[in-house]
Amino acid sequence: MTRALIVIDVQESFRARPLWETISDPKIADKVDRLVRLARQAGELVVWVLHTEPGSGDVFDPALGHVRLLEELRRQDGEPLLHKTSHNAFTTTNLQQLLTERGIRELTVCGIRTEQCVETTTRLASDLGYTVTFVVDATATNPIPHRDAPAGRSVDELVADPRTLSAEEVIRRTEYALAGRFATIATVAELEAAAGPRA
């Protein structure tokens, strides 16, 4: 086993925010679950990562109870669960040590948010020498406001602003930025087809 699936921040924290209504794929757990099944069938390591901001008082504060996997997902015994406080899954966890101890050199990544924690983890993993597959349709994100947009706007105001970058555009730009530089871009269906009939 030289490959691991890294599931990044597919957690209830995001569903607890008003912005969830704009998420690019509200059923992201379904695609992530398909990848998890593929990894388990192949005997690959599945690593779950959750974002946490202790003491923040928001949805990423563990004290509020939202820092847990989306309820549709099930972690099996022996699958590591890491808690990070940085955008990437390496800096504030023992992920690299865990992978090195198991001789893992190839990573498949998925999760929330496409251009933030998943992309940042992908870039750092590539720089660390891992071969990375970025499963673009098993990531999700939200529209991003323009840098000059005022803080504290409602979801409706965000979506109505013509300067807002749509979630679909964010995903497309991320795919272009990563492809051939930091990762191979794939879809869940492509990985299932490559795995053969057992998938």
PyMOL commands that set and color helices and strands:
alter all, ss='L'
color gray80, all
select helices_A, chain A and resi 12-15+18-22+28-41+62-64+95-101+114-127+155-160+167-178+188-195
alter helices_A, ss='H'
color red, helices_A
select strands_A, chain A and resi 3-8+45-51+81-84+106-112+131-140+184-186
alter strands_A, ss='S'
color yellow, strands_A
deselect
rebuild
show_as cartoon
